[in-house]
Amino acid sequence: MTSEGTVEVVDLRGRPSPEQMAEAQITLERVAEQAITLVTELEVVPKFLLPAAAERGLRCRLEPPKDGEWRLTLSPKAAEAQVHEGGS
């Protein structure tokens, strides 16, 4: 795990598929607190995460695959609402 600015980066590359999927599920729960970017070489991870994140009301940004690598940034929508409420 590393940090790019204020976004935590979870690098799943090189791990077995079941381990990547388990870590992706754990990450979904942690996104309620902060934005997280997942990096993986397995297409199945973003295919699972996009609908699962949408069900939880999370924001998702999937970058086009580059050099066999997928980057998916998940962030809570609630953080935006709190910013708007705090500024009122």
Buried (B, 14 or more C-beta within 10 A) or exposed (E): EEEEEEBBBBBBEEBEEEEBBEBBEEBBEEBBEBBBBBBBBBEEBBEBBBEBBEEBEBBBEBEEEEEEEBBBBBBBEEEEEEEEEEEE
